[in-house]
Structures are given as C-alpha cells and as structure tokens.
Amino acid sequence: MGASTVFRWVDATGSSSLTHLTDRITKHFHGTNVGRWNISCKLYREVNLAAAEQERLGQPLPAGQTKPPPEKFLMFLTDSTCPARPHAMVNETIVHVDREFELIVQKMKNLWSFRQSSQIDGHEFDLGDFSIKAGNIIVGTSSKGVVVEIEYRPCIDLTSCRRLLAEFIELLLPPAARLSFAVTPKPDTSAADQDDPTSTNRSVDVSQLHDRNDVLSPDYARVGLNERYCGPIHSAYQFFTLFRKDGLL
C-alpha cells in the first residue's frame, strides 16, 4: 500500500455530490471503477460498573476525586478492501485484529457497551498511480457528507508526497468544497471565521490546501506507528481520528 490521505467532503449534498465526484473521476481522469467499497466503524464505550453502582446508590465519589475517571472507548473498523484484517483502537492504541474480535467484545457486556455505528458506501477507482475510494457516510440514519481516501501507490512516505496529494485533491474536488482531515487545522484568524459563530476551524477550502500542509500530516507517532511508512493500519488510524474529531462517533 502507498501513502494515503483520508478526508470528508463536509458540505457535500448526498448522492448528487458523490455522483459529481465519480463522474469526474471516470470521465475527466479516465479512472476505472473496480468495484464497491464499504467501511463499517462501530464505537463501544467502557462499562464502569463501580461508578454506575455508586450513582445508583447515590454514593459520593472517593475522597479527592472530583469527577469520574476518563471513560475508555473502543472503535472497530472493517474495510471491504481487506475484510480479513479489521482494526481496533482503544483510546491511543491501534492494532490489527481477527474477524472474531468484535464477537468477543459483544459477549463482554460487563466491560463494553455498544454506542453507535457509521457506514461508508461507495466505490473504488483505479487511476494508474492513484487509487481513489469515495462513498457517502451515514451515521445512524443521517448523511454526513462524502468520505474520500486517495492513495498514491509509488510512495510509502506521506511526508514526501503530501504536496502531490494536495495538488491532486485540488484538481479533483470543486474549488469551494470544504474538507475535513484527520488533523485539526491550525486556527484560521481570517475575518470570515471570526464573524461566523458556527466555524470550528475543523475544515479547510480545497483552494487552501497548498498553504495548509498541516492537515496532511497525521501524528502517527502519537499511537506508536512508523511515521515514514504507510500501511493499512495508518489508513485505519486516519478514519478513526477523523470520525472522532468530526463527532461522527
């Protein structure tokens, strides 16, 4: 697997935006549709039996403790391009797991409680050196835009080709499209953002990518991943991080 970047087209308008994107891939870039692409991501939260029992009995927290300990979460991701190698992330630890892993978690009802799921449904395209996966993301019953993964096969080091990926994204997406990446961009102090109370600085315009290399630089070292080599686990980490950052799970 080459270097890849994952992002969400935030202001996409459902199926019409996805159709626009896939038409551009196949008609303008002469990409080949190689088949369906699906991702399933599920969120489980730790069952804190002690805290739950204290709350049920109306008991106070232990001396010196002002609030319950941080809640642990577990995320489980299955990608149709590699269904036999799902990934799981528990807080800041990400690993490959077997397909039976989720069945084990589901049986551990006293430790983990299922909370929410998201589903990406789309297609994968071959463009020679590039692979593009694009699909609508549904959380519960609500559409949350279009998620895209672009892989540049000749390179395994994202830092060496992020400029190329940024240029390709600029060619692929509409100039005014708002994109959100796994990395939260640095605060934008422009007047437009200051005047917009809904702006959270979580997304950037396609036209800004040349000046925003920070959004194409996931902090792999934070979870113990090699920063100079990209593999499927790096892609999974970007999905996990994007979903959490954008409040999709």
C-alpha positions as CSV (number, residue, x, y, z in Angstrom):
1,M,0.0,0.0,0.0
2,G,1.2,3.5,-0.9
3,A,0.9,6.8,1.1
4,S,-2.8,7.8,1.5
5,T,-4.8,10.6,2.9
6,V,-8.4,10.4,4.2
7,F,-10.8,13.3,4.3
8,R,-14.5,14.2,4.5
9,W,-16.2,16.5,2.0
10,V,-18.2,18.3,4.7
11,D,-20.6,20.3,2.6
12,A,-21.4,17.5,0.1
13,T,-25.0,17.2,-0.7
14,G,-25.6,13.4,-0.5
15,S,-25.8,11.3,-3.6
16,S,-25.6,14.2,-6.0
17,S,-22.1,15.2,-4.8
18,L,-20.9,11.6,-4.9
19,T,-22.2,11.3,-8.4
20,H,-20.5,14.5,-9.4
21,L,-17.2,13.2,-8.0
22,T,-17.4,9.7,-9.5
23,D,-18.3,11.2,-12.9
24,R,-15.3,13.5,-12.7
25,I,-13.0,10.5,-11.8
26,T,-14.3,8.4,-14.7
27,K,-14.9,11.0,-17.4
28,H,-12.3,13.6,-16.8
29,F,-9.5,11.5,-15.3
30,H,-10.5,8.3,-17.2
31,G,-10.4,6.3,-14.0
32,T,-11.7,2.7,-13.9
33,N,-14.4,1.6,-11.4
34,V,-13.0,-1.5,-9.8
35,G,-16.0,-2.3,-7.5
36,R,-17.9,-1.5,-4.4
37,W,-16.2,0.0,-1.3
38,N,-17.6,-0.2,2.2
39,I,-16.4,0.7,5.6
40,S,-18.1,-0.1,8.9
41,C,-17.0,1.7,12.0
42,K,-18.5,0.9,15.4
43,L,-18.0,2.6,18.8
44,Y,-18.1,0.8,22.1
45,R,-17.7,2.5,25.5
46,E,-16.3,1.1,28.7
47,V,-18.9,0.0,31.2
48,N,-17.7,1.5,34.5
49,L,-19.5,-0.9,36.9
50,A,-18.1,0.8,40.1
51,A,-19.2,4.3,39.0
52,A,-22.6,3.0,37.8
53,E,-23.2,1.3,41.2
54,Q,-22.1,4.4,43.1
55,E,-24.5,6.5,41.1
56,R,-27.3,4.0,41.5
57,L,-26.8,4.1,45.3
58,G,-26.3,7.9,45.4
59,Q,-22.9,7.4,47.0
60,P,-20.3,10.2,46.7
61,L,-17.0,9.9,44.8
62,P,-13.9,8.8,46.7
63,A,-12.1,11.5,48.7
64,G,-10.1,13.8,46.5
65,Q,-11.8,12.7,43.3
66,T,-13.9,15.5,41.8
67,K,-15.2,13.6,38.8
68,P,-15.3,10.0,37.4
69,P,-12.2,8.7,35.7
70,P,-12.0,9.3,31.9
71,E,-14.2,6.9,30.0
72,K,-12.4,4.5,27.7
73,F,-13.7,3.9,24.2
74,L,-13.1,1.1,21.7
75,M,-13.6,1.6,17.9
76,F,-13.8,-1.3,15.5
77,L,-13.3,-0.8,11.7
78,T,-13.9,-3.1,8.8
79,D,-12.8,-2.2,5.3
80,S,-14.2,-4.2,2.4
81,T,-10.9,-4.0,0.6
82,C,-9.3,-6.1,3.3
83,P,-12.2,-7.7,5.3
84,A,-10.0,-10.3,6.9
85,R,-7.9,-7.7,8.7
86,P,-10.1,-5.4,10.7
87,H,-8.6,-2.8,13.0
88,A,-9.4,-1.8,16.6
89,M,-8.5,1.3,18.5
90,V,-8.7,1.6,22.3
91,N,-8.0,5.2,23.3
92,E,-4.5,5.7,22.0
93,T,-3.7,2.1,20.9
94,I,-4.4,0.8,17.4
95,V,-3.9,-2.8,16.3
96,H,-4.8,-5.4,13.7
97,V,-7.4,-7.8,15.0
98,D,-9.1,-11.0,13.8
99,R,-12.6,-11.0,12.5
100,E,-13.8,-12.8,15.7
101,F,-12.6,-9.9,17.8
102,E,-15.8,-8.0,17.7
103,L,-17.8,-11.1,18.6
104,I,-15.7,-11.4,21.7
105,V,-16.3,-7.8,22.6
106,Q,-20.0,-8.2,22.1
107,K,-20.1,-11.0,24.6
108,M,-18.2,-8.9,27.2
109,K,-21.3,-6.9,28.1
110,N,-20.0,-6.2,31.6
111,L,-16.9,-4.4,30.1
112,W,-18.0,-2.8,26.8
113,S,-21.3,-1.3,25.7
114,F,-22.2,-0.6,22.0
115,R,-23.0,3.1,21.4
116,Q,-23.0,4.0,17.7
117,S,-22.0,3.0,14.2
118,S,-21.2,4.7,10.9
119,Q,-21.2,3.2,7.4
120,I,-19.5,4.4,4.3
121,D,-20.9,3.1,1.0
122,G,-19.3,3.9,-2.4
123,H,-16.8,2.7,-5.0
124,E,-13.1,2.3,-5.6
125,F,-11.4,3.6,-8.7
126,D,-8.1,2.9,-10.4
127,L,-6.2,5.8,-11.9
128,G,-2.8,4.3,-12.6
129,D,-0.5,5.6,-9.8
130,F,-3.6,6.6,-7.8
131,S,-6.4,4.7,-6.1
132,I,-9.5,6.6,-5.1
133,K,-12.2,5.4,-2.8
134,A,-15.3,7.6,-2.3
135,G,-18.6,7.0,-0.6
136,N,-21.4,8.5,1.3
137,I,-21.1,8.3,5.1
138,I,-24.2,7.5,7.1
139,V,-24.3,7.9,10.9
140,G,-27.4,6.3,12.3
141,T,-29.9,7.4,9.6
142,S,-28.3,10.8,8.8
143,S,-26.0,11.6,5.8
144,K,-22.8,13.3,6.9
145,G,-21.2,14.1,3.6
146,V,-18.8,12.1,1.4
147,V,-15.6,10.4,2.6
148,V,-12.7,10.0,0.3
149,E,-9.4,8.1,0.5
150,I,-6.7,8.9,-2.0
151,E,-3.7,6.6,-2.2
152,Y,-0.5,7.4,-4.2
153,R,0.9,3.9,-4.9
154,P,4.6,4.8,-5.8
155,C,5.3,6.4,-2.4
156,I,5.1,4.9,1.1
157,D,6.1,8.1,2.9
158,L,3.3,10.6,3.3
159,T,5.7,13.5,4.1
160,S,7.4,13.0,0.7
161,C,4.3,13.2,-1.4
162,R,1.7,15.3,0.5
163,R,2.3,18.2,-1.9
164,L,1.4,16.0,-4.8
165,L,-1.7,14.7,-3.0
166,A,-2.8,18.2,-2.2
167,E,-2.5,19.2,-5.9
168,F,-4.4,16.1,-6.9
169,I,-7.2,16.9,-4.4
170,E,-7.4,20.5,-5.8
171,L,-7.9,19.1,-9.3
172,L,-10.4,16.5,-8.2
173,L,-12.8,18.5,-5.9
174,P,-14.8,21.6,-6.6
175,P,-12.8,24.8,-5.6
176,A,-15.3,25.8,-2.9
177,A,-15.6,22.4,-1.3
178,R,-15.0,22.3,2.4
179,L,-12.8,19.3,3.5
180,S,-12.0,17.9,6.9
181,F,-9.0,15.8,7.5
182,A,-7.8,13.6,10.4
183,V,-5.6,16.5,11.6
184,T,-7.3,19.6,13.1
185,P,-6.0,22.6,11.1
186,K,-4.3,25.4,12.9
187,P,-6.8,28.2,13.8
188,D,-7.7,30.5,11.0
189,T,-7.8,34.1,12.1
190,S,-9.5,35.4,8.9
191,A,-12.4,37.8,9.3
192,A,-14.7,35.3,7.8
193,D,-14.1,32.8,10.5
194,Q,-14.3,35.4,13.2
195,D,-17.7,36.6,12.0
196,D,-19.1,33.0,11.7
197,P,-20.1,31.7,15.1
198,T,-20.6,28.2,13.6
199,S,-17.0,28.0,12.4
200,T,-14.9,25.4,14.4
201,N,-11.8,25.6,12.2
202,R,-12.2,21.8,11.6
203,S,-12.3,22.1,7.8
204,V,-10.5,23.9,5.0
205,D,-11.4,25.0,1.5
206,V,-9.8,23.0,-1.3
207,S,-8.1,26.2,-2.5
208,Q,-6.3,26.4,0.8
209,L,-4.6,23.1,0.7
210,H,-1.3,24.4,-0.8
211,D,-0.9,26.6,2.3
212,R,-2.2,24.0,4.8
213,N,0.3,21.1,4.8
214,D,-0.6,20.6,8.5
215,V,-3.9,18.9,7.6
216,L,-2.0,16.2,5.5
217,S,0.3,15.3,8.4
218,P,-1.3,12.8,10.9
219,D,0.5,12.4,14.1
220,Y,1.3,8.6,13.7
221,A,3.9,8.7,16.4
222,R,1.2,9.5,18.9
223,V,-0.1,6.0,18.6
224,G,3.2,4.3,18.1
225,L,3.1,4.0,14.3
226,N,6.0,4.4,12.0
227,E,5.9,7.9,10.5
228,R,8.0,7.1,7.4
229,Y,6.0,4.1,6.2
230,C,2.3,3.9,5.3
231,G,0.2,0.7,5.5
232,P,-3.4,-0.3,6.1
233,I,-3.1,0.5,9.8
234,H,-2.1,4.1,9.0
235,S,-5.2,4.4,6.9
236,A,-7.4,3.0,9.7
237,Y,-5.9,5.5,12.1
238,Q,-6.9,8.3,9.8
239,F,-10.5,7.0,9.7
240,F,-10.7,6.6,13.4
241,T,-9.3,10.0,14.1
242,L,-11.5,11.8,11.5
243,F,-14.6,10.2,12.9
244,R,-13.8,11.2,16.5
245,K,-12.6,14.7,15.5
246,D,-15.8,15.5,13.5
247,G,-18.1,14.0,16.1
248,L,-19.3,11.3,13.8
249,L,-18.8,8.6,16.5
